[in-house]
């Protein structure tokens, strides 16, 4: 079966200093672990051809299809607040771009595709754990309506990857609106490369924000999307875990899942990432970190906005994130409580509930879903929480439980389930992976077959740390 991918590679037409042209490094014995047929069809690609030996060779990085222009992108970034002037794709290769069936431009990138000039001391590879974590979590996020990169395939490489011990290697085929980051703008600003900044700004405006006008318009649009994205994360109990500026996509999609996790027991100071020793990227910190990151984008764009003269307006735009975030947070939590976003009691009601949940260690997802399911709730909320007064106040509002079911997932990719899936996959059993994928395909309409995946972890099942995998 002939594999044909209609590439149209706009990023590869930018100046050469935006990237390094490089093919993926072939792997020893590729084997398909997971394939996203609906996404392939959405991209206008032939799923059968992609799953064929020819397609597998492409998804593994062993063959470069006609029309692809493989490259590693250059960017910089602040990592945990510390500046690094050169990062770049150290283990990822952008094969090219396609126009999907909806007329949207989408990147196809291979993650774990081998060393590049940006790898520094890294091996350029990925092991099966982080690859399958990103596959499962990013697709679950998509099913919950969160803007996100997508997973097209996961391929075992037949090679051993050394981290704290030996693991089986894997390659993720990732699909994104683009892989352009705040750190991409920082890279050229740090080099005082105004020509590149202009070209990058024009590219992003045309690709993502054609309605925006100039660099200030771009900043305003990115701030708006990030404010709404982070509010949606917060409404789902999602913790990104590594919100460096090189991990913030200017498209407004969730990118670079790494040590991401969903909370079980609610607490605003929750941190899972093993490298976040001081809680910089804790759950409650995510809105403030987003604003900090976007202030770095504003700084990088200042030369195109008028330098010092533009600082007051740029500052106002970045500070405006707080208002947009608060508006979107209220809208999201109003939906979770089955109330109108115009109801002035939404914010105090939601805050009171969250405070009570934090005090009692209530499960974030189960609590909100139980409110939505009413008498059919999987837990006895009155026994779980000392909150009868709150419940009386809320029920007096006549909440719309049908609408609540559309806002509160019944099932999420819980940490202990993801870790169990990874352990099974390392041992050669893909059954838990397929079960998780099926269960998370429609998180708002629970299937009784997957009820066992909805529960909180037992004490000995709790996952307290997550890892990047690099």
N, C-alpha and C positions, 0 to 999 in steps of 0.2 A: 504494500500500500504506500502510495507516494505522499510524503509530508510536504504540505505547502503552507507557509506562513507569510501573509502579505505585510511585510515590515515596511514602516515609513518612519525613519529614525531622525526625528527633529533634533534631539540632544546631540547626536553625533555630527550635526551640521554646525554646531557652535565651534568657536576657536579651539585649537588643539590643547590649550592650556587648561581647559575644563576637565580633562580626563586623560587617561593613558589607554591607548588601544591595545587590547590584549585578549586572546582567546582563553576560555576556561581550560584548566589543566585536566586531562583525561583521568578517569578512575579505573580501577582494576576489573571489577565485576558488578556492573550496575544491575539493580533489581528493584522493581517498583514496589513501594510500600503503601502508598496512598495516591489516589488520583481523583481530581475534582472535575467530573464530567460536566456538571451544569456550568461551571465557570468556563471550561473549554468552549462550550457551545455559546456562551455569552460573548466570548472573545471572537466568535466567528470561525473557530478552528474545528477541525474534524477530530472528535474524541478517539475514534478508532485508529486514525493515523498517529495521534500522539501516544497512544498506548502500544503501538507497533514497535518492533525492534528499532526502526529508524527514529521514531519519536522518543523512545527511551534513551537512545544515544544522545539526542539533543538535551533532554531533561537532566541527564547526568553530566553534561559538559563534555561528552566524548566526540560530539560532532557539531559543527557550526552550520546551521541551515542557510540556504541561499537567501540573501537579502539581509541577514543579520550583520550588525557592525559591533561586535563585542568590545566593551570598554569598562574600565574601572573609573568611577567618578572621583574627582578631587573635592574635598571640603575640609573645613577646620571645625573647631567647636570648643565650648566650655564643658568640661566633664567634672561634675560635682563642684562646679564653680571655678575650677582651675582651667586656665587658657592653654589650648594646644593649637598652634598655628597650622599644623598639617596632620590631618587624620586620613580621610579618604576610604574608599572601598578596599579593605584589607583582605576580604575573603568573599567578595561578591563581584559578579560580572553582569552588567546590563547587556543582554543580547540584542535588544532593540525594542521598538514600539509598534503596536498594532492599533487600528481603529476598530472598536468593538461594534456589536450590532446596534448599539444605541448612538453610534457616532462619536463615542468618547475615546480619547487617546489613552492607551494603557501601556505601561512598561512591562516587559517580561525580564526578570532578573534571576540569576542563579546564585543562591547563597550557600557558601561552602565550596566554591568552585576553584579553590587553589590560591596560591600566593600571587600577590600583585606588588608593584613598587610601593604601595601604601601599607603593606603588611607589617612593617617594622619587624618585631621579633616573632610574629605569629606564623602559624603553619598554613593559614588560608583555608582551613577545613572546618567542618562542623561535625558534631557527633549526633547520633540519632535522637537523643533526648531533646535538645533545644529545637531541632527541626520538627519533631512531632508535636512538641508543646506549641510552637508557633502555628503549625497547621491547624491544630484543634482549636486553639484559643482565637486566632484571627477569624476562622470561619464561624465560630460561635458569636463573636462580636458582630460579624456581618448579619447573621441570622437575627440578632437583637436590634438591628437597625443602626449600628454605630459605624460611622465612616472609618474605613480601615483598609490596609493592604489585604490582599487575599492570597490564599495558598492554592497553587495549581497542582503541584505534585510533591511527593517526598520520595527520594530514591536512595536506597542503600548502595554504598560504594564498593563493598567488599574489602575495605581497607580498615586498618586499626588507627584510631585517633587517640593521642596521648593527652590526657588532662591530669587530674589527680590520680587517675589510673587509666587503663586501656578501655576504650569504648569502640563500638562499631561506627563507622563514618556514614554520613548521609548528606544529600544535597536537597535544598528546598527551592522549588521554582516559585518565585513570588511575583505577584501582579500588583501594580500600583498606578494611581493616576500620574504620579511621577515620583522619583526618589530625590527630589531637590529639597534641601534642608535649610533651616536658618543658618547652619554652619557653612553652607555653600556660599551664601552672601558674605559671611565673615571671612572666608578664605580670600576673596578678592579685595575686600576692604582692608584687610591686614597687609596686603601687598600693594596698596594704593593703586590698584589696577582699575581705573575709572572706566576704561573701555569695556572691560569684562563685566563690571557691575551694570553698565547700561545694557549690554547684550543679555545678561541674565535676567534683569528686570523686564525687559521687553519680551523675552521668552516666557517668563512666568505669567505676565499679564495676558499674553495671547493664549497661553495654554490653560490657565486656571481662572483668570479674572478679566475676561474681555470687557466687562462693563466698568471696570475700575480705570481711573485716570492717573497715570504717572506713579512715581515712587510712593507718594503720600497715599494715593488711592490703594496701592498694593498693600501698604502697611495696615491701612484701615480694614481691608478685606481679610487679611490674614489674622488680625486681632479678633475680628468678629467670629471667624470660623473656629479658632482655637478656644475662645471663650465658651462657645456652644459645645464643642467637643469635650472639653474637660468637665463641664456641667453634666454631660451625659455619662461620662465615666463615673462621676460621683454618685449619680442616681442608680448605678448598678453595683456599687461597691468595688469598682475596679481600681487597681493600683498599678500604674505603668512600671514603676520601679527604677527607671533610669532615664529621667527626663533631661538629659543633656541637650545642648543646642543642636548637636549633630543628630539627635534622635527626634527632632521636631520637624515634621514635613510641612512645607509651606502650603501644600494642597489642603490641609486640614484633615488628613487621614491619620489614624493611629498607625504608628510604624515602629519597627524594632522592638519586638515584644520582650526579648531577653528574659529578665527575672520577674516578669509580670505575674500578677495573681489577683484572684477575687477573694475578698474577705469572707470568712465564715462568721465568727463572732464579731459584732460591730465594735470598733473603737476608732476614733478619729486619728489616733497616733500610730495606727498599724503600719508596720514596715515588714516586707518579706525579703527584699534584696540583700544578699549576703555581703555586698560591697557598700551598702548604704549605712555605714556605722553610726552616723549622727542623725539619721532620719530626715535628711534633706528632701527626700522624695516620698515622705509618708503620705498617707491618704489625704489628711487635712491640708497638706502643703501644696497640693497639685495646682490649685488656682494661682497661688502666689508665685510658684515656679514658672508657670506659663507666662505670667506678666514679666518676670525677670528675663526669661528667654526672649520675649518679644521686644524688650528694651534693647537687647543686643542686636536684634534685627533692625530696629529703628536707628541705632548707631551706625550700622553698616550701610544704611540707605541715606544717611544724612548728606553725603556729598551730592546726591542726586536730588535732594529736596531743598537745597539752599544753605547747607552747613548750619552755622550758628543761628541764622535767622529762622530756620525751621524748627529749632529745638522746642519752643513753646507748643507749637501745634503737634509735633511728633509726641511730645510728652503727654499732651492731652489725649491723643489717640490711644497710647498704651495704657494710660490710667483709665480710659473708658472701658477696658476689659472688665473691670470690676462690676460696672453697672450691667453690661451685657451678660456676664456670668450670672449675676444675681437674678436677672430676669429669666434666664434659661433654667437655672436651678429651681426657681419657683415653679416654672411651667412643668418641669420634669417631675418634681415631687408632688405637685397638684395632681398630675395624672396618676402617680403611684397611690395617692390617697383617694382617687375618684372624685376630686373636687375641681371647681373652676379655678383657673389661674388668676382670675380677677377677684377671687375671694380673699379679703385681707387677712383671714385667719390661717391661710395655707402655711406661711412661713413660721408663725409661732407654733402651730400644731405639729408640723414636721420636726421642728427643733426640739419640742418637748418629747416627742416619741424617740428621736435619735438619742437624746440625753438619757432617757430611761433605758434604752437598749444598751448604751455604753456602760451604764451602771450595773446592768444585770448580765452582760455578755450574751445578749440575744443574737441569734443568727440573722444577718442582714437580709438575705434572700428569702429565707423561710418566713420571717416575720411579715414582710410586705406581701408575700404571696398568700399567707394565711389570712391576712386581712381581706384580700381579694376574694378568697374562696369561701369566706364566711363559715357556715356550719360544716362545710366540707374540708375545713382546714386540717392539715396533717399534724398540727400540734394544738394543744389547748393553750391559747394565748393568755387567758385570764390566769392560768396557773403559772405560765412561764414568766409573765411580767406583772409587777405590782402597778398596774396602770389603769385601773377601772375608771378613774375619773377622766383620764385622757380618752378612753374608749367611749365613754358616755358623751363627751364633747364632740368627738368625731362622728359618732353615729347620728347625733342630732342634726348633722349636715346632710343626711340622706346621701351618702356616697354612692357613686355609680360603680358597682362591683364588676359589671361587664367590661367597662372601660378599664378598670384596674387590672383585669387579667391580660389586657393588651399592653400594659405598661410594666408589669412585674413578672419577670421570667420565673417559671416553675423550676427550671434546671439551669445550672451554670457549670462551666468546667472547673469543678472544685479541685483544689490543689492535690488532695490525697488521691483523687481519681486519676488526675493527670499523671502523677508520679507512679501510680500502680500500672497505668497504661504503658508508660515508658519502660518500667522494669520488665513487663511482659514482652514488649517489643524487643528489648535487648536479648531476652531469652528465646526469641524466635516466635512468640505468640502474638499475632496481630488481632486476635479476637477482641480484646478490650478497646483497641483503637477503633475498630469498626463499630462496636457498640456505642462508644462515646460520640462518634460522628453521627450515627443515626439518632441518638437521643437529643443531640444539640441542634439538629437540623431545624427543629421548630420549638424553640425553648418556651414559647408562650402557650402551647397546646400540649400538655403532658400526655405521654403515652404510658399506660399502666405498666407496660413491659419494663419501663425504665425507672419505676418508682424508687428502686434501691439506690439510684444515683442521685436522688434529691437530698438525701440526709446529710446532716453535719458529720464531720469525722468524729469517731470515738477518740478518747484521750490518746491511745497509742497509734492513731492514724494521722494525727495532726502534723501538718508540714509547716514548720516555723521559718524556714529559709528557702529562697529560690536562687538560682544561679544563672549567670549569663551564658555560660557554655564556651566562652572564648579562652 
